[in-house]
């Protein structure tokens, strides 16, 4: 088992295999951990698709497995892993984070209210929202 840490959280990926700088994950697990899915037009996340470089398909897709590390590098994002290859970090690049901070848009998140209804920040885009937080520490 391999643990992938990304912006979307921590994912325990069963059936993943680390080999040097490559991380081969079953396609379904790769999609769950990264949000990117292999399609005939390339790797897609929602309506956004990134083509696989011609002649390099075997670097990215093999026997129903996706090389998640190669995909992440192809997207121009940093990849780190432990010496044993059991923990991988799929990060966002500094330029992307800088642009997000400059936009002053809060990242989307979802939380339940007291009646257990889930509210997403994106549901309130374009409207003023007051966020109140509290911590016991």
OpenMM code with the backbone's topology and positions (N, CA, C; nanometers):
from openmm import Vec3, app, unit

residues = "UNK UNK UNK UNK UNK UNK UNK UNK UNK UNK UNK UNK UNK UNK UNK UNK UNK UNK UNK UNK UNK UNK UNK UNK UNK UNK UNK UNK UNK UNK UNK UNK UNK UNK UNK UNK UNK UNK UNK UNK UNK UNK UNK UNK UNK UNK UNK UNK UNK UNK UNK UNK UNK UNK UNK UNK UNK UNK UNK UNK UNK UNK UNK UNK UNK UNK UNK UNK UNK UNK UNK UNK UNK UNK UNK UNK UNK UNK UNK UNK UNK UNK UNK UNK UNK UNK UNK UNK UNK UNK UNK UNK UNK UNK UNK UNK UNK UNK UNK UNK UNK UNK UNK UNK UNK UNK UNK UNK UNK UNK UNK UNK UNK UNK UNK UNK UNK UNK UNK UNK UNK UNK UNK UNK UNK UNK UNK UNK UNK UNK UNK UNK UNK UNK UNK UNK UNK".split()
positions = [
    Vec3(0.0842, -0.1185, 0.0000),
    Vec3(0.0000, 0.0000, 0.0000),
    Vec3(0.0886, 0.1247, 0.0000),
    Vec3(0.0437, 0.2258, -0.0723),
    Vec3(0.1146, 0.3528, -0.0824),
    Vec3(0.0212, 0.4631, -0.0353),
    Vec3(0.0738, 0.5593, 0.0365),
    Vec3(-0.0042, 0.6751, 0.0797),
    Vec3(0.0294, 0.7932, -0.0097),
    Vec3(-0.0744, 0.8559, -0.0643),
    Vec3(-0.0581, 0.9762, -0.1469),
    Vec3(-0.1163, 1.0935, -0.0700),
    Vec3(-0.0363, 1.1992, -0.0540),
    Vec3(-0.0804, 1.3227, 0.0085),
    Vec3(-0.0934, 1.4285, -0.0996),
    Vec3(-0.2116, 1.4897, -0.1070),
    Vec3(-0.2339, 1.5938, -0.2081),
    Vec3(-0.3258, 1.6996, -0.1505),
    Vec3(-0.3570, 1.8000, -0.2297),
    Vec3(-0.4478, 1.9059, -0.1871),
    Vec3(-0.5827, 1.8504, -0.1441),
    Vec3(-0.6221, 1.7376, -0.2036),
    Vec3(-0.7534, 1.6801, -0.1705),
    Vec3(-0.7485, 1.5912, -0.0474),
    Vec3(-0.6318, 1.5722, 0.0137),
    Vec3(-0.6226, 1.4944, 0.1360),
    Vec3(-0.5260, 1.3787, 0.1262),
    Vec3(-0.5452, 1.2843, 0.2161),
    Vec3(-0.4596, 1.1653, 0.2245),
    Vec3(-0.5343, 1.0469, 0.1651),
    Vec3(-0.4676, 0.9734, 0.0772),
    Vec3(-0.5292, 0.8593, 0.0099),
    Vec3(-0.4405, 0.7366, 0.0257),
    Vec3(-0.4967, 0.6301, 0.0824),
    Vec3(-0.4269, 0.5025, 0.0912),
    Vec3(-0.4600, 0.4258, -0.0360),
    Vec3(-0.3594, 0.3997, -0.1184),
    Vec3(-0.3809, 0.3383, -0.2492),
    Vec3(-0.3338, 0.1936, -0.2463),
    Vec3(-0.4299, 0.1039, -0.2540),
    Vec3(-0.4006, -0.0388, -0.2572),
    Vec3(-0.3699, -0.0779, -0.4018),
    Vec3(-0.2682, -0.1565, -0.4213),
    Vec3(-0.2316, -0.2007, -0.5557),
    Vec3(-0.1362, -0.1062, -0.6255),
    Vec3(-0.0885, -0.0028, -0.5549),
    Vec3(0.0087, 0.0900, -0.6134),
    Vec3(0.1487, 0.0311, -0.6003),
    Vec3(0.2336, 0.0648, -0.6960),
    Vec3(0.3714, 0.0154, -0.6945),
    Vec3(0.4665, 0.1286, -0.7295),
    Vec3(0.5604, 0.1547, -0.6397),
    Vec3(0.6622, 0.2558, -0.6636),
    Vec3(0.7838, 0.1896, -0.7257),
    Vec3(0.8380, 0.2541, -0.8295),
    Vec3(0.9559, 0.2027, -0.8975),
    Vec3(1.0425, 0.3215, -0.9355),
    Vec3(1.1444, 0.3492, -0.8536),
    Vec3(1.2284, 0.4665, -0.8789),
    Vec3(1.1467, 0.5933, -0.8655),
    Vec3(1.1396, 0.6704, -0.9731),
    Vec3(1.0643, 0.7960, -0.9732),
    Vec3(0.9238, 0.7790, -1.0290),
    Vec3(0.8807, 0.6559, -1.0488),
    Vec3(0.7470, 0.6272, -1.1022),
    Vec3(0.6567, 0.5737, -0.9915),
    Vec3(0.5311, 0.6099, -0.9965),
    Vec3(0.4306, 0.5568, -0.9044),
    Vec3(0.3136, 0.5065, -0.9881),
    Vec3(0.3048, 0.3760, -1.0022),
    Vec3(0.2006, 0.3122, -1.0824),
    Vec3(0.0820, 0.2774, -0.9937),
    Vec3(-0.0332, 0.3359, -1.0234),
    Vec3(-0.1561, 0.3130, -0.9463),
    Vec3(-0.2646, 0.2590, -1.0392),
    Vec3(-0.3507, 0.1704, -0.9873),
    Vec3(-0.4661, 0.1297, -1.0673),
    Vec3(-0.5434, 0.2548, -1.1105),
    Vec3(-0.5945, 0.2548, -1.2329),
    Vec3(-0.6583, 0.3739, -1.2896),
    Vec3(-0.7657, 0.4314, -1.1987),
    Vec3(-0.8489, 0.3463, -1.1408),
    Vec3(-0.9571, 0.3951, -1.0548),
    Vec3(-0.9009, 0.4640, -0.9304),
    Vec3(-0.7966, 0.4054, -0.8726),
    Vec3(-0.7340, 0.4637, -0.7538),
    Vec3(-0.6634, 0.5957, -0.7874),
    Vec3(-0.6004, 0.6001, -0.9046),
    Vec3(-0.5333, 0.7231, -0.9478),
    Vec3(-0.6341, 0.8358, -0.9630),
    Vec3(-0.7488, 0.8051, -1.0204),
    Vec3(-0.8546, 0.9060, -1.0371),
    Vec3(-0.9044, 0.9540, -0.9015),
    Vec3(-0.9260, 0.8625, -0.8078),
    Vec3(-0.9738, 0.8994, -0.6745),
    Vec3(-0.8730, 0.9874, -0.6007),
    Vec3(-0.7449, 0.9596, -0.6160),
    Vec3(-0.6410, 1.0335, -0.5436),
    Vec3(-0.6077, 1.1676, -0.6064),
    Vec3(-0.6209, 1.1791, -0.7395),
    Vec3(-0.5759, 1.3014, -0.8075),
    Vec3(-0.6871, 1.3825, -0.8706),
    Vec3(-0.7986, 1.3187, -0.9025),
    Vec3(-0.9057, 1.3880, -0.9744),
    Vec3(-0.8873, 1.3822, -1.1246),
    Vec3(-0.7750, 1.3283, -1.1726),
    Vec3(-0.7472, 1.3172, -1.3162),
    Vec3(-0.7806, 1.1764, -1.3630),
    Vec3(-0.8437, 1.1679, -1.4802),
    Vec3(-0.8879, 1.0403, -1.5350),
    Vec3(-0.8317, 1.0220, -1.6757),
    Vec3(-0.7861, 0.9010, -1.7049),
    Vec3(-0.7335, 0.8710, -1.8384),
    Vec3(-0.8503, 0.8493, -1.9346),
    Vec3(-0.8497, 0.9243, -2.0434),
    Vec3(-0.9515, 0.9132, -2.1482),
    Vec3(-0.8794, 0.9094, -2.2824),
    Vec3(-0.9500, 0.8769, -2.3906),
    Vec3(-0.8834, 0.8736, -2.5218),
    Vec3(-0.8157, 1.0056, -2.5596),
    Vec3(-0.8709, 1.1182, -2.5141),
    Vec3(-0.8115, 1.2483, -2.5490),
    Vec3(-0.6959, 1.2882, -2.4577),
    Vec3(-0.6673, 1.2093, -2.3537),
    Vec3(-0.5578, 1.2377, -2.2619),
    Vec3(-0.6040, 1.2238, -2.1184),
    Vec3(-0.5426, 1.2978, -2.0293),
    Vec3(-0.5851, 1.2991, -1.8896),
    Vec3(-0.6811, 1.4147, -1.8709),
    Vec3(-0.7967, 1.3855, -1.8106),
    Vec3(-0.9007, 1.4865, -1.7967),
    Vec3(-0.9432, 1.5021, -1.6520),
    Vec3(-0.9687, 1.6264, -1.6168),
    Vec3(-1.0262, 1.6603, -1.4877),
    Vec3(-1.1427, 1.7519, -1.5185),
    Vec3(-1.2635, 1.6957, -1.5127),
    Vec3(-1.3808, 1.7709, -1.5565),
    Vec3(-1.3677, 1.8009, -1.7040),
    Vec3(-1.3932, 1.9257, -1.7445),
    Vec3(-1.3846, 1.9597, -1.8871),
    Vec3(-1.2422, 1.9860, -1.9368),
    Vec3(-1.1456, 1.9902, -1.8449),
    Vec3(-1.0071, 2.0184, -1.8819),
    Vec3(-0.9341, 1.8885, -1.9142),
    Vec3(-0.8744, 1.8820, -2.0342),
    Vec3(-0.7979, 1.7637, -2.0751),
    Vec3(-0.6569, 1.8048, -2.1167),
    Vec3(-0.5607, 1.7218, -2.0800),
    Vec3(-0.4210, 1.7427, -2.1152),
    Vec3(-0.3779, 1.6223, -2.1980),
    Vec3(-0.3371, 1.6445, -2.3227),
    Vec3(-0.2986, 1.5298, -2.4064),
    Vec3(-0.1705, 1.4633, -2.3571),
    Vec3(-0.1622, 1.3338, -2.3816),
    Vec3(-0.0406, 1.2581, -2.3526),
    Vec3(0.0534, 1.2790, -2.4711),
    Vec3(0.1795, 1.3108, -2.4476),
    Vec3(0.2722, 1.3320, -2.5593),
    Vec3(0.2806, 1.2091, -2.6501),
    Vec3(0.2717, 1.2320, -2.7787),
    Vec3(0.2770, 1.1232, -2.8768),
    Vec3(0.4056, 1.0436, -2.8620),
    Vec3(0.3921, 0.9110, -2.8638),
    Vec3(0.5069, 0.8225, -2.8533),
    Vec3(0.5528, 0.7968, -2.7101),
    Vec3(0.4904, 0.8641, -2.6133),
    Vec3(0.5314, 0.8468, -2.4730),
    Vec3(0.4194, 0.7855, -2.3886),
    Vec3(0.3215, 0.7260, -2.4532),
    Vec3(0.2061, 0.6711, -2.3821),
    Vec3(0.2467, 0.5702, -2.2748),
    Vec3(0.3484, 0.4864, -2.3029),
    Vec3(0.3915, 0.3832, -2.2092),
    Vec3(0.4516, 0.4412, -2.0807),
    Vec3(0.4940, 0.5669, -2.0842),
    Vec3(0.5441, 0.6325, -1.9631),
    Vec3(0.4313, 0.6666, -1.8675),
    Vec3(0.3091, 0.6776, -1.9216),
    Vec3(0.1966, 0.7251, -1.8425),
    Vec3(0.0927, 0.6175, -1.8116),
    Vec3(0.0655, 0.5295, -1.9080),
    Vec3(-0.0394, 0.4281, -1.8926),
    Vec3(0.0158, 0.2929, -1.9327),
    Vec3(-0.0060, 0.1932, -1.8437),
    Vec3(0.0429, 0.0583, -1.8716),
    Vec3(-0.0434, -0.0427, -1.7969),
    Vec3(-0.1007, -0.1363, -1.8668),
    Vec3(-0.1769, -0.2464, -1.8060),
    Vec3(-0.2814, -0.1996, -1.7054),
    Vec3(-0.3565, -0.0968, -1.7409),
    Vec3(-0.4615, -0.0475, -1.6520),
    Vec3(-0.4115, 0.0336, -1.5337),
    Vec3(-0.2828, 0.0675, -1.5343),
    Vec3(-0.2235, 0.1471, -1.4279),
    Vec3(-0.1769, 0.2813, -1.4836),
    Vec3(-0.1816, 0.3826, -1.3995),
    Vec3(-0.1395, 0.5182, -1.4349),
    Vec3(-0.0138, 0.5518, -1.3564),
    Vec3(0.0862, 0.6074, -1.4230),
    Vec3(0.2050, 0.6572, -1.3546),
    Vec3(0.1704, 0.7976, -1.3046),
    Vec3(0.1225, 0.8025, -1.1820),
    Vec3(0.0742, 0.9275, -1.1238),
    Vec3(0.1861, 1.0304, -1.1131),
    Vec3(0.3063, 0.9865, -1.0801),
    Vec3(0.4195, 1.0797, -1.0690),
    Vec3(0.4508, 1.1425, -1.2046),
    Vec3(0.4509, 1.0633, -1.3110),
    Vec3(0.4769, 1.1168, -1.4450),
    Vec3(0.3671, 1.2143, -1.4864),
    Vec3(0.2425, 1.1809, -1.4551),
    Vec3(0.1311, 1.2716, -1.4852),
    Vec3(0.1507, 1.4039, -1.4133),
    Vec3(0.1844, 1.3973, -1.2848),
    Vec3(0.1987, 1.5198, -1.2061),
    Vec3(0.3115, 1.6071, -1.2604),
    Vec3(0.4237, 1.5437, -1.2969),
    Vec3(0.5348, 1.6205, -1.3544),
    Vec3(0.4959, 1.6790, -1.4899),
    Vec3(0.4191, 1.6022, -1.5685),
    Vec3(0.3721, 1.6503, -1.6986),
    Vec3(0.2832, 1.7740, -1.6817),
    Vec3(0.2101, 1.7791, -1.5697),
    Vec3(0.1251, 1.8950, -1.5402),
    Vec3(0.2068, 2.0123, -1.4858),
    Vec3(0.3377, 1.9915, -1.4675),
    Vec3(0.4245, 2.0991, -1.4186),
    Vec3(0.4186, 2.1171, -1.2681),
    Vec3(0.3791, 2.0116, -1.1967),
    Vec3(0.3645, 2.0193, -1.0517),
    Vec3(0.4753, 1.9398, -0.9834),
    Vec3(0.5147, 1.9804, -0.8630),
    Vec3(0.6208, 1.9085, -0.7921),
    Vec3(0.5723, 1.7766, -0.7314),
    Vec3(0.6613, 1.6767, -0.7321),
    Vec3(0.6351, 1.5436, -0.6763),
    Vec3(0.7497, 1.5095, -0.5819),
    Vec3(0.7161, 1.4620, -0.4632),
    Vec3(0.8157, 1.4169, -0.3661),
    Vec3(0.7751, 1.2789, -0.3160),
    Vec3(0.8732, 1.1997, -0.2737),
    Vec3(0.8402, 1.0697, -0.2161),
    Vec3(0.9419, 1.0314, -0.1106),
    Vec3(0.9000, 0.9424, -0.0218),
    Vec3(0.9896, 0.8934, 0.0821),
    Vec3(1.0948, 0.8030, 0.0186),
    Vec3(1.2016, 0.7766, 0.0923),
    Vec3(1.3079, 0.6900, 0.0418),
    Vec3(1.2556, 0.5508, 0.0079),
    Vec3(1.1629, 0.5001, 0.0880),
    Vec3(1.1070, 0.3666, 0.0638),
    Vec3(0.9991, 0.3677, -0.0446),
    Vec3(0.9516, 0.4852, -0.0840),
    Vec3(0.8487, 0.4939, -0.1871),
    Vec3(0.7094, 0.4604, -0.1380),
    Vec3(0.6890, 0.4611, -0.0056),
    Vec3(0.5574, 0.4281, 0.0478),
    Vec3(0.4710, 0.5512, 0.0745),
    Vec3(0.5301, 0.6710, 0.0689),
    Vec3(0.4566, 0.7956, 0.0857),
    Vec3(0.4966, 0.8907, -0.0272),
    Vec3(0.3953, 0.9429, -0.0980),
    Vec3(0.4179, 1.0353, -0.2091),
    Vec3(0.3406, 1.1633, -0.1843),
    Vec3(0.4006, 1.2764, -0.2198),
    Vec3(0.3347, 1.4059, -0.2072),
    Vec3(0.3186, 1.4634, -0.3473),
    Vec3(0.1940, 1.4907, -0.3835),
    Vec3(0.1608, 1.5551, -0.5108),
    Vec3(0.1203, 1.6980, -0.4766),
    Vec3(0.2117, 1.7911, -0.4974),
    Vec3(0.1911, 1.9286, -0.4532),
    Vec3(0.1436, 2.0185, -0.5669),
    Vec3(0.1102, 2.1397, -0.5304),
    Vec3(0.0801, 2.2432, -0.6281),
    Vec3(0.2032, 2.3322, -0.6390),
    Vec3(0.2307, 2.3776, -0.7601),
    Vec3(0.3465, 2.4632, -0.7818),
    Vec3(0.3291, 2.5997, -0.7176),
    Vec3(0.4413, 2.6663, -0.6899),
    Vec3(0.4389, 2.7969, -0.6244),
    Vec3(0.3635, 2.9005, -0.7070),
    Vec3(0.3779, 2.8957, -0.8398),
    Vec3(0.3074, 2.9926, -0.9242),
    Vec3(0.1566, 2.9797, -0.9134),
    Vec3(0.1088, 2.8570, -0.9104),
    Vec3(-0.0354, 2.8329, -0.8980),
    Vec3(-0.0859, 2.8797, -0.7615),
    Vec3(-0.0096, 2.8534, -0.6569),
    Vec3(-0.0490, 2.8976, -0.5228),
    Vec3(-0.0447, 3.0494, -0.5129),
    Vec3(0.0551, 3.1122, -0.5746),
    Vec3(0.0665, 3.2580, -0.5727),
    Vec3(-0.0540, 3.3215, -0.6413),
    Vec3(-0.0947, 3.2650, -0.7546),
    Vec3(-0.2113, 3.3181, -0.8273),
    Vec3(-0.3380, 3.3029, -0.7441),
    Vec3(-0.3521, 3.1905, -0.6742),
    Vec3(-0.4700, 3.1694, -0.5900),
    Vec3(-0.4747, 3.2711, -0.4759),
    Vec3(-0.3592, 3.2972, -0.4158),
    Vec3(-0.3555, 3.3960, -0.3079),
    Vec3(-0.3841, 3.5364, -0.3595),
    Vec3(-0.3319, 3.5691, -0.4765),
    Vec3(-0.3526, 3.7023, -0.5337),
    Vec3(-0.4986, 3.7252, -0.5720),
    Vec3(-0.5697, 3.6195, -0.6048),
    Vec3(-0.7093, 3.6348, -0.6469),
    Vec3(-0.8013, 3.6652, -0.5298),
    Vec3(-0.7576, 3.6365, -0.4085),
    Vec3(-0.8358, 3.6541, -0.2863),
    Vec3(-0.9594, 3.5652, -0.2820),
    Vec3(-0.9674, 3.4642, -0.3690),
    Vec3(-1.0763, 3.3677, -0.3640),
    Vec3(-1.0418, 3.2608, -0.2621),
    Vec3(-1.1319, 3.2380, -0.1695),
    Vec3(-1.1107, 3.1326, -0.0702),
    Vec3(-1.1267, 2.9971, -0.1382),
    Vec3(-1.0490, 2.8982, -0.0976),
    Vec3(-1.0656, 2.7646, -0.1564),
    Vec3(-1.2008, 2.7063, -0.1167),
    Vec3(-1.2547, 2.6225, -0.2016),
    Vec3(-1.3841, 2.5613, -0.1736),
    Vec3(-1.3688, 2.4548, -0.0651),
    Vec3(-1.4686, 2.4449, 0.0197),
    Vec3(-1.4736, 2.3392, 0.1206),
    Vec3(-1.6197, 2.3108, 0.1517),
    Vec3(-1.6442, 2.1996, 0.2159),
    Vec3(-1.7801, 2.1601, 0.2515),
    Vec3(-1.7850, 2.1236, 0.3989),
    Vec3(-1.8903, 2.1693, 0.4678),
    Vec3(-1.9107, 2.1386, 0.6092),
    Vec3(-2.0591, 2.1180, 0.6357),
    Vec3(-2.0923, 2.0276, 0.7259),
    Vec3(-2.2330, 2.0088, 0.7610),
    Vec3(-2.2774, 2.1118, 0.8649),
    Vec3(-2.4056, 2.1488, 0.8613),
    Vec3(-2.4603, 2.2348, 0.9655),
    Vec3(-2.5167, 2.1475, 1.0773),
    Vec3(-2.5830, 2.2081, 1.1740),
    Vec3(-2.6342, 2.1314, 1.2877),
    Vec3(-2.7432, 2.0323, 1.2481),
    Vec3(-2.8100, 2.0571, 1.1337),
    Vec3(-2.9134, 1.9651, 1.0836),
    Vec3(-2.8538, 1.8606, 0.9887),
    Vec3(-2.7228, 1.8544, 0.9795),
    Vec3(-2.6509, 1.7595, 0.8946),
    Vec3(-2.6650, 1.7872, 0.7447),
    Vec3(-2.7055, 1.9068, 0.7060),
    Vec3(-2.7073, 1.9470, 0.5650),
    Vec3(-2.5677, 1.9981, 0.5305),
    Vec3(-2.5149, 1.9520, 0.4168),
    Vec3(-2.3798, 1.9921, 0.3765),
    Vec3(-2.3865, 2.1225, 0.2982),
    Vec3(-2.3029, 2.2163, 0.3374),
    Vec3(-2.2923, 2.3457, 0.2684),
    Vec3(-2.1528, 2.3581, 0.2105),
    Vec3(-2.1447, 2.4040, 0.0837),
    Vec3(-2.0155, 2.4274, 0.0189),
    Vec3(-1.9973, 2.5779, 0.0051),
    Vec3(-1.8761, 2.6217, 0.0242),
    Vec3(-1.8490, 2.7641, 0.0075),
    Vec3(-1.8830, 2.8078, -0.1342),
    Vec3(-1.8574, 2.7223, -0.2326),
    Vec3(-1.8849, 2.7575, -0.3731),
    Vec3(-2.0337, 2.7817, -0.3989),
    Vec3(-2.1217, 2.7283, -0.3134),
    Vec3(-2.2656, 2.7531, -0.3289),
    Vec3(-2.3001, 2.9000, -0.3062),
    Vec3(-2.2106, 2.9726, -0.2421),
    Vec3(-2.2364, 3.1123, -0.2058),
    Vec3(-2.1491, 3.2105, -0.2836),
    Vec3(-2.0840, 3.1640, -0.3909),
    Vec3(-1.9988, 3.2533, -0.4706),
    Vec3(-2.0811, 3.3715, -0.5216),
    Vec3(-2.0179, 3.4885, -0.5163),
    Vec3(-2.0848, 3.6098, -0.5620),
    Vec3(-2.1655, 3.6773, -0.4520),
    Vec3(-2.1755, 3.6141, -0.3361),
    Vec3(-2.2484, 3.6732, -0.2235),
    Vec3(-2.1516, 3.6916, -0.1074),
    Vec3(-2.1809, 3.7868, -0.0215),
    Vec3(-2.0961, 3.8068, 0.0958),
    Vec3(-2.1220, 3.6951, 0.1954),
    Vec3(-2.0121, 3.6430, 0.2514),
    Vec3(-2.0204, 3.5329, 0.3456),
    Vec3(-1.9339, 3.5665, 0.4662),
    Vec3(-1.9871, 3.5445, 0.5855),
    Vec3(-1.9107, 3.5612, 0.7077),
    Vec3(-1.8770, 3.4220, 0.7589),
    Vec3(-1.7487, 3.3928, 0.7690),
    Vec3(-1.7040, 3.2647, 0.8221),
    Vec3(-1.6559, 3.2842, 0.9648),
    Vec3(-1.7123, 3.2100, 1.0559),
    Vec3(-1.6727, 3.2171, 1.1958),
    Vec3(-1.6136, 3.0829, 1.2328),
    Vec3(-1.4929, 3.0862, 1.2868),
    Vec3(-1.4265, 2.9607, 1.3251),
    Vec3(-1.3920, 2.9660, 1.4732),
    Vec3(-1.3668, 2.8491, 1.5278),
    Vec3(-1.3310, 2.8382, 1.6675),
    Vec3(-1.2454, 2.7150, 1.6862),
    Vec3(-1.1515, 2.7217, 1.7733),
    Vec3(-1.0685, 2.6064, 1.8052),
    Vec3(-1.0449, 2.6048, 1.9558),
    Vec3(-1.0326, 2.4877, 2.0116),
    Vec3(-1.0168, 2.4748, 2.1564),
    Vec3(-0.8733, 2.4899, 2.2040),
    Vec3(-0.7812, 2.4885, 2.1122),
    Vec3(-0.6421, 2.4971, 2.1577),
    Vec3(-0.6046, 2.6402, 2.1692),
] * unit.nanometer
topology = app.Topology()
chain = topology.addChain("A")
for resn in residues:
    res = topology.addResidue(resn, chain)
    for name in ("N", "CA", "C"):
        topology.addAtom(name, app.Element.getBySymbol(name[0]), res)
